[in-house]
Amino acid sequence: MSQSIKLENIGCLVVEGNEGLDCKYGSSLTIEDEYIASIGSGNADTVIDCKDKMVTSGFVDSHTHLVFDTLRIEEHKLRLSGASYEEIAKKGGGIVSSVENVRSASPKKLFDKGYERLNRFLSMGTTTIEAKSGYGLDVESELKSLKVINELSDAHPIKILPTFMGAHAFPVEYKNKKDEYVSLIIDKMIPEINNKGLAKFIDVFCEEGYFSVDQSRQILEAGKSAGLIPRIHADEFYNFGASFLAGEVGAISADHLMKIDEKGIQSLKENNVVATLLPGTTFFLNKDSYAPARKLIDNKITVALATDFNPGSCHIQSMPFILTLAVMKMQMSIEEAFLAATLHGAQAIGLEDEIGSIRTGKKADLIVWDISDLSEIPYYVSNHPIRHVIKNGKLVFGS
């Protein structure tokens, strides 16, 4: 039997308004059966006093690479010495350097490490994530990674949306047989994953040195035909035409976008593609080329924010820190950044009617903060004043 919870005497309740976010002062919120039952009234079994506290929706991190084995700390040292991501990749580092360890790791090892990472996500207010495969790059290991993602979603409070990303890079054994690897993805991996129901989305790293626009189109269309929803790593290091492709294939989200051009912007706008920006990656790679958030917003494109958590190019799990980067480096207001990290993140994974904002009838995924205003989140930078996290109506973090 589920227990009802009432948050009362709330200092600032950040709710979905007609034009963005509104703050209700001194209000209350009642939770029943995983959902927000009422705002401003109601009784409950458990009452939490939220005087001088802010209550918001939980964060939705719509771009992560959760399942991997070892860290790539040596690469970070090389970058701090001046080596670029592309230079490291050409010498055998980058994505492919994670493949051998994932292939040899047991499902239990990957599960245990993933579970620990999810606990850290939760402590920083994240209640839903998208998670990609892509460090296996063969049929067996991609299936293994997706099975682990699904098992983690069943076992942990955080809801996980699984994405198949066999097209993350070309494995070493296919370095000179790239079209054969594309065929392997289309003819073997996608049918296996579809038959087992292991993924909701399909993603491709469409970038110079990785998958061409034509290869990416083939893979995304094959996935789409199998019932997977396309998303795409687009125009991260070069303007490659990937953003335009996102609109062409009807992707739900185009991610990174540091090098997007006008043609790409129009393609996203005309086809209602969410622009998922990952400022943590720019920061972690020690670059200055942040995505043009202001320009995208001014063009009426829905902008989401996510961490891009992974072992190499962005070992960051904190959505509050991502908000800090967005307001300091990408000319976003705190309200725009918070919407991007919650409701727009939910839109990037197709769950905007279920999560991402505080509204009667939505899932009760909430954060109780020891602060009184959204503007205080970037002020604290890396010190996250989070008192409680509630997921599906249950208190899952904090006393």
BAPATI-361247 format. One record per residue (C-alpha): residue in one letter; x, y, z. Coordinates in pm, 1 decimal. Example, Ala and Ser with C-alpha at 12.3 -4.5 7.8 and 13.67 -1.06 7.14 Angstrom:
// BAPATI-361247
   code          u          v          w
      A     1230.0     -450.0      780.0
      S     1367.0     -106.0      714.0
***
This chain:
// BAPATI-361247
   code          u          v          w
      M        0.0        0.0        0.0
      S      144.9      333.4     -103.0
      Q      194.9      612.0      149.4
      S       84.4      965.8       78.8
      I      320.8     1258.9      142.6
      K      248.5     1627.4      189.5
      L      511.5     1897.2      146.9
      E      378.6     2197.2      336.0
      N      477.5     2554.9      413.7
      I      700.0     2554.8      101.5
      G      921.4     2860.9       70.5
      C      913.3     2854.5     -311.2
      L      731.4     2589.9     -513.7
      V      858.1     2611.0     -872.9
      V      569.3     2511.3    -1097.0
      E      499.6     2502.7    -1469.1
      G      329.4     2827.9    -1564.5
      N      168.8     2955.1    -1883.8
      E      493.9     3116.9    -1997.5
      G      774.3     2926.9    -1827.0
      L      814.5     2886.0    -1451.3
      D      624.8     3037.9    -1161.7
      C      710.1     3040.8     -790.1
      K      425.4     2977.9     -544.4
      Y      518.5     3108.0     -199.9
      G      396.4     2936.4      118.4
      S      211.7     2669.0      -78.4
      S      183.8     2292.7      -30.5
      L      192.2     1982.1     -248.3
      T       30.6     1643.3     -186.9
      I      156.1     1315.5     -334.7
      E      -55.2     1001.7     -376.2
      D       27.0      679.7     -563.6
      E      343.4      814.6     -730.2
      Y      168.7     1125.1     -864.5
      I      119.2     1487.6     -768.9
      A     -239.2     1478.3     -638.8
      S     -289.7     1843.1     -551.3
      I     -118.0     2177.2     -508.6
      G     -226.1     2408.0     -227.3
      S     -450.3     2157.9      -47.5
      G     -483.2     1795.4       63.7
      N     -395.9     1567.3      354.9
      A     -137.4     1288.7      376.5
      D       11.4     1016.1      596.4
      T      350.0     1187.1      613.1
      V      407.6     1561.9      633.3
      I      740.9     1731.5      552.4
      D      786.3     2090.9      663.4
      C      950.4     2287.9      381.1
      K      976.7     2626.7      546.5
      D     1242.0     2844.0      375.4
      K     1303.4     2566.4      121.7
      M     1255.5     2548.7     -253.2
      V     1078.4     2254.6     -416.8
      T     1136.0     2179.5     -785.0
      S     1097.7     1901.5    -1034.7
      G     1378.4     1644.4    -1043.3
      F     1641.4     1677.9    -1314.2
      V     1606.3     1485.8    -1641.2
      D     1949.8     1401.4    -1783.5
      S     1873.0     1316.2    -2145.2
      H     2226.5     1224.8    -2261.0
      T     2456.3      987.3    -2068.3
      H     2695.8      701.2    -2134.0
      L     2630.6      523.9    -1803.8
      V     2764.2      172.4    -1866.6
      F     3141.8      141.6    -1890.6
      D     3417.2      -31.5    -1697.0
      T     3734.4      171.8    -1647.8
      L     3802.0      544.6    -1637.4
      R     4021.9      721.8    -1892.9
      I     4221.9      938.9    -1654.4
      E     4543.4      918.3    -1861.2
      E     4363.6     1083.5    -2153.0
      H     4260.8     1370.0    -1928.7
      K     4623.3     1418.2    -1830.5
      L     4718.3     1431.4    -2198.7
      R     4452.4     1695.2    -2266.3
      L     4580.0     1903.7    -1977.5
      S     4918.2     1887.1    -2149.2
      G     4770.8     2020.7    -2472.5
      A     4654.7     1712.1    -2667.4
      S     4314.6     1738.6    -2835.7
      Y     4031.3     1484.2    -2829.0
      E     4090.5     1413.3    -3196.9
      E     4466.5     1363.2    -3150.5
      I     4410.2     1120.4    -2864.4
      A     4153.9      925.0    -3067.5
      K     4391.7      891.3    -3364.1
      K     4648.9      730.7    -3130.3
      G     4404.0      463.2    -3013.6
      G     4246.7      652.7    -2725.7
      G     3895.0      785.5    -2700.9
      I     3585.8      569.8    -2739.8
      V     3759.8      259.8    -2874.3
      S     3990.2      247.3    -2571.2
      S     3687.2      168.0    -2354.4
      V     3574.1     -118.2    -2577.8
      E     3815.1     -393.3    -2472.6
      N     3730.7     -351.9    -2104.7
      V     3355.4     -352.3    -2162.8
      R     3381.1     -659.5    -2382.6
      S     3570.3     -850.3    -2112.5
      A     3370.0     -722.3    -1814.7
      S     3101.9     -941.4    -1662.9
      P     2743.0     -813.0    -1660.6
      K     2759.1     -806.0    -1280.0
      K     3068.0     -585.0    -1282.2
      L     2902.7     -340.0    -1521.9
      F     2582.7     -348.7    -1317.5
      D     2758.0     -282.7     -985.8
      K     2954.0       11.2    -1124.2
      G     2644.2      150.4    -1292.6
      Y     2446.4      126.2     -968.9
      E     2709.0      326.7     -778.8
      R     2698.6      595.2    -1047.6
      L     2319.7      609.4    -1028.6
      N     2342.4      671.2     -653.7
      R     2562.0      974.1     -725.4
      F     2319.1     1099.1     -990.4
      L     2035.4     1070.4     -739.7
      S     2223.8     1260.0     -468.1
      M     2251.5     1553.2     -709.8
      G     1881.6     1561.6     -790.5
      T     1863.6     1358.2    -1110.4
      T     1553.9     1138.3    -1118.8
      T     1547.1     1025.3    -1484.2
      I     1826.5      959.8    -1732.6
      E     1879.8      839.6    -2085.6
      A     2166.9      589.1    -2113.7
      K     2346.7      466.9    -2425.1
      S     2531.2      152.3    -2515.0
      G     2828.2      207.4    -2746.1
      Y     3134.7       75.2    -2564.0
      G     3085.7     -282.4    -2683.9
      L     3073.0     -238.1    -3062.5
      D     2999.3     -601.5    -3134.5
      V     2668.5     -788.2    -3119.6
      E     2732.2     -967.5    -2790.2
      S     2872.1     -668.7    -2601.7
      E     2610.8     -421.4    -2722.9
      L     2337.5     -661.1    -2612.6
      K     2515.3     -707.8    -2278.9
      S     2534.5     -332.4    -2220.6
      L     2167.3     -277.1    -2302.9
      K     2059.7     -564.9    -2079.7
      V     2257.0     -408.7    -1793.5
      I     2090.8      -70.3    -1858.6
      N     1746.6     -231.4    -1843.0
      E     1834.6     -424.9    -1527.1
      L     1961.5     -107.0    -1362.3
      S     1637.1       72.1    -1447.0
      D     1440.5     -208.0    -1280.0
      A     1662.7     -214.8     -970.1
      H     1731.2      153.4     -901.4
      P     1489.8      439.3     -819.8
      I     1612.8      639.1    -1120.6
      K     1419.5      566.7    -1439.1
      I     1650.6      492.6    -1734.0
      L     1559.3      524.4    -2102.1
      P     1787.2      290.0    -2305.3
      T     1951.3      395.2    -2631.7
      F     2130.4      164.0    -2873.0
      M     2451.0      326.8    -2996.0
      G     2647.4       62.8    -3178.9
      A     2740.7      348.9    -3412.5
      H     2953.2      523.3    -3149.2
      A     3280.6      449.6    -3328.2
      F     3432.3      189.5    -3559.6
      P     3591.1      -94.4    -3361.4
      V     3954.7     -174.7    -3433.5
      E     3871.1     -492.8    -3624.9
      Y     3658.5     -290.1    -3868.7
      K     3896.9        3.1    -3905.9
      N     3945.5      -71.4    -4275.2
      K     3602.9     -231.9    -4328.7
      K     3369.4       48.8    -4228.7
      D     3084.4      -37.6    -4464.4
      E     3090.1     -394.1    -4330.3
      Y     3047.8     -260.9    -3977.9
      V     2755.1      -46.1    -4088.2
      S     2600.3     -360.4    -4238.0
      L     2660.8     -546.7    -3910.6
      I     2470.2     -277.6    -3721.3
      I     2181.6     -279.3    -3968.3
      D     2156.9     -652.6    -4038.5
      K     2249.2     -806.5    -3701.5
      M     2249.8     -561.4    -3411.2
      I     1926.4     -372.3    -3477.1
      P     1715.4     -688.3    -3538.4
      E     1854.1     -856.3    -3222.3
      I     1788.9     -550.4    -3007.6
      N     1444.2     -502.7    -3156.7
      N     1348.8     -867.2    -3099.5
      K     1453.1     -847.3    -2735.1
      G     1295.8     -504.9    -2675.9
      L     1615.3     -366.1    -2523.4
      A     1613.2       -7.0    -2649.2
      K     1376.7      284.5    -2708.2
      F     1615.9      501.4    -2910.5
      I     1894.8      466.6    -3165.8
      D     2187.2      709.7    -3178.0
      V     2482.0      770.7    -3413.2
      F     2804.1      971.1    -3375.1
      C     2784.1     1159.6    -3705.5
      E     3118.5     1334.6    -3717.1
      E     3437.5     1356.1    -3921.3
      G     3647.3     1047.7    -3844.4
      Y     3341.1      857.4    -3722.6
      F     3018.9      795.0    -3917.3
      S     2951.6      986.9    -4237.5
      V     2619.4     1154.8    -4306.0
      D     2526.2      878.3    -4549.5
      Q     2624.8      599.0    -4308.8
      S     2439.7      773.3    -4027.9
      R     2129.0      809.5    -4241.8
      Q     2133.2      439.4    -4328.5
      I     2165.3      336.6    -3963.3
      L     1903.2      577.9    -3829.6
      E     1651.4      487.4    -4099.5
      A     1705.7      115.6    -4030.4
      G     1651.1      175.4    -3660.7
      K     1343.6      384.1    -3731.5
      S     1200.4      104.0    -3946.4
      A     1250.8     -131.3    -3651.3
      G     1057.8      101.6    -3419.5
      L     1353.0      279.5    -3256.4
      I     1337.8      657.8    -3222.2
      P     1633.6      839.4    -3385.2
      R     1864.0     1077.4    -3200.1
      I     2206.1     1195.3    -3312.1
      H     2544.0     1325.6    -3192.7
      A     2568.4     1622.7    -3426.0
      D     2823.3     1885.7    -3528.3
      E     3040.1     1857.2    -3219.0
      F     3386.6     1920.8    -3362.0
      Y     3308.9     2022.2    -3720.8
      N     3010.8     2147.2    -3913.9
      F     2939.3     1813.1    -4075.0
      G     2576.6     1835.9    -4185.6
      A     2458.5     1619.1    -3897.6
      S     2212.5     1878.0    -3764.8
      F     2046.3     1895.8    -4104.5
      L     2029.4     1515.7    -4107.2
      A     1859.1     1522.0    -3765.8
      G     1567.5     1710.4    -3917.1
      E     1566.7     1494.6    -4229.1
      V     1526.7     1166.9    -4035.9
      G     1288.4     1311.3    -3777.5
      A     1521.3     1273.9    -3480.6
      I     1372.5     1350.5    -3140.5
      S     1697.6     1521.0    -3038.0
      A     2023.0     1647.0    -3189.3
      D     2302.3     1665.8    -2931.0
      H     2625.7     1868.1    -2884.6
      L     2582.3     2125.4    -3169.8
      M     2889.9     2334.5    -3095.3
      K     2947.7     2378.3    -3469.9
      I     2589.8     2400.1    -3596.1
      D     2525.2     2638.6    -3887.6
      E     2219.9     2828.8    -4010.6
      K     2108.3     2541.3    -4231.8
      G     2120.7     2306.4    -3935.4
      I     1931.5     2550.8    -3713.8
      Q     1652.3     2579.1    -3967.7
      S     1635.1     2200.4    -4002.9
      L     1592.0     2157.6    -3626.3
      K     1329.8     2434.1    -3615.3
      E     1124.7     2310.5    -3910.0
      N     1120.6     1951.4    -3783.8
      N     1069.7     2018.4    -3411.2
      V     1397.0     1854.5    -3308.7
      V     1510.7     1923.1    -2951.9
      A     1859.4     2073.7    -2931.7
      T     2032.0     1896.5    -2642.5
      L     2335.8     2096.2    -2533.9
      L     2623.7     1949.4    -2335.3
      P     2836.6     2231.5    -2192.5
      G     3010.4     1993.0    -1954.0
      T     3188.6     1834.0    -2249.7
      T     3321.3     2167.6    -2373.3
      F     3437.4     2245.7    -2019.5
      F     3595.0     1902.6    -1962.1
      L     3776.2     1911.8    -2296.9
      N     3910.4     2255.2    -2200.7
      K     3758.8     2421.6    -2506.3
      D     3584.4     2754.2    -2556.8
      S     3339.6     2647.6    -2828.0
      Y     3015.7     2628.3    -2629.9
      A     2700.6     2558.8    -2830.4
      P     2506.7     2870.4    -2941.1
      A     2222.7     2834.3    -2690.8
      R     2106.8     3194.8    -2720.2
      K     2078.1     3171.4    -3098.5
      L     1887.8     2842.4    -3078.6
      I     1644.4     2980.5    -2819.3
      D     1593.1     3299.9    -3017.6
      N     1504.9     3079.6    -3316.5
      K     1228.0     2915.7    -3105.3
      I     1405.8     2580.9    -3084.6
      T     1350.0     2376.5    -2769.3
      V     1682.5     2357.3    -2585.2
      A     1759.9     2081.4    -2335.3
      L     2067.1     2045.5    -2113.8
      A     2235.4     1718.6    -2020.2
      T     2564.3     1597.7    -1872.0
      D     2708.7     1367.7    -2142.5
      F     2851.1     1169.3    -1849.0
      N     3114.1      926.4    -1982.8
      P     3460.2      794.5    -1891.3
      G     3659.7     1009.1    -2131.3
      S     3535.0     1343.8    -2256.9
      C     3301.2     1444.4    -1971.7
      H     3324.2     1274.4    -1634.4
      I     3054.6     1501.1    -1485.9
      Q     2732.3     1379.3    -1322.6
      S     2605.2     1703.3    -1170.7
      M     2310.7     1868.9    -1342.1
      P     2337.2     2168.8    -1105.6
      F     2691.1     2223.6    -1235.8
      I     2563.6     2194.6    -1595.0
      L     2314.3     2472.0    -1511.5
      T     2601.5     2680.7    -1378.8
      L     2791.3     2641.9    -1707.1
      A     2478.3     2725.1    -1906.8
      V     2420.6     3057.3    -1733.0
      M     2788.2     3152.1    -1718.5
      K     2904.9     3035.0    -2062.1
      M     2600.6     3013.2    -2290.8
      Q     2400.4     3329.8    -2213.8
      M     2103.8     3138.1    -2074.1
      S     1892.5     3278.2    -1793.7
      I     1853.3     3057.6    -1486.2
      E     1487.8     2999.0    -1576.0
      E     1581.9     2891.8    -1929.8
      A     1855.7     2665.3    -1796.1
      F     1631.5     2503.9    -1536.4
      L     1357.6     2437.1    -1792.5
      A     1623.3     2291.8    -2024.0
      A     1741.2     2055.3    -1748.8
      T     1391.6     1938.6    -1655.3
      L     1089.4     1978.3    -1883.9
      H     1289.2     2013.0    -2206.4
      G     1506.6     1718.0    -2107.3
      A     1186.0     1519.9    -2065.8
      Q     1079.8     1631.7    -2414.7
      A     1413.4     1505.9    -2551.1
      I     1316.5     1155.9    -2435.0
      G      945.3     1179.9    -2512.5
      L      823.7     1199.3    -2150.8
      E      721.1     1565.2    -2118.4
      D      360.4     1469.3    -2034.5
      E      477.0     1246.6    -1746.8
      I      778.4     1415.5    -1584.0
      G      991.3     1730.8    -1595.2
      S      764.4     1982.2    -1421.0
      I      537.4     2021.7    -1120.0
      R      178.7     1987.3    -1228.2
      T     -117.4     1795.5    -1090.8
      G     -128.9     1448.5    -1247.2
      K      241.0     1427.4    -1328.2
      K      482.7     1187.5    -1159.9
      A      606.4     1310.3     -821.7
      D      976.3     1340.4     -909.5
      L     1089.5     1623.1     -683.7
      I     1384.7     1794.3     -517.2
      V     1361.1     1974.2     -183.3
      W     1640.5     2234.2     -168.4
      D     1797.6     2416.8      124.6
      I     1775.2     2738.9      -78.5
      S     1494.0     2980.2     -155.8
      D     1537.5     3069.5     -523.7
      L     1651.6     2915.2     -853.9
      S     1924.9     3176.9     -889.8
      E     2104.9     3025.4     -591.7
      I     2178.8     2699.1     -778.6
      P     2461.8     2841.6     -995.0
      Y     2584.4     3047.1     -699.3
      Y     2671.3     2727.3     -511.8
      V     2849.5     2585.4     -822.6
      S     2959.0     2241.5     -695.1
      N     2808.2     2245.9     -345.1
      H     2455.6     2118.6     -400.8
      P     2223.4     2218.7     -114.9
      I     1976.2     1932.8     -167.7
      R     1778.0     1816.0      137.0
      H     1550.7     1547.6      -13.4
      V     1491.4     1374.9     -345.7
      I     1153.1     1215.0     -414.3
      K     1107.1      970.0     -702.5
      N      768.2      829.4     -801.1
      G      628.8      965.8     -477.0
      K      885.4      797.9     -252.3
      L     1159.2      962.8      -48.7
      V     1476.9      813.5     -201.0
      F     1749.5     1052.3      -83.1
      G     1788.4     1255.3      235.1
      S     1660.7     1194.6      583.5
***
